[in-house]
Amino acid sequence: MYRLLSALAICLLLPATALADPARVHIDETLVQFVNAFNGGDGAAVAALYSEDAELLPPDSAPVRGRQAIQDFWQGAIDAGITMESLGAVEVEAHGSMAAEVGAFVLKVPGENGQTTSVAGKYIVVWRRDGHTWRLHRDIWNTN
């Protein structure tokens, strides 16, 4: 009985992230890295978060395959003046070495006369575990 109460007390004192799904914790951390790299103007750092054979599936466009092409794609968006206001997982479901994430984003897109417009959207990412690291593997999105 003492062990059970001790275990319960320890669980109640742990932060919620310690009890959370490890895949979800890593994915949430990676999304912060994504936003920081994107808003920092570093397309290479964004692309490094993807698997070697990753694919972007942008709206109204052909698939973008491989890290170098993904780097070029995101660097083009960065160079166009787009910034990421928010990016976050709504749902993550992991099974073995794969995980599916549904999320939402808000971008700031430059317009005429220096004005920016907020554009909201949603996405699905298939993640693949590479050793101890989860990497974006398939990434599709569209605006609301």
Summary of the structure (lengths in Angstrom):
residues: 144
radius of gyration: 17.9
end to end distance: 53.1
largest distance: 69.6
contacts: 381
relative contact order: 0.17
helix: 38%
strand: 43%
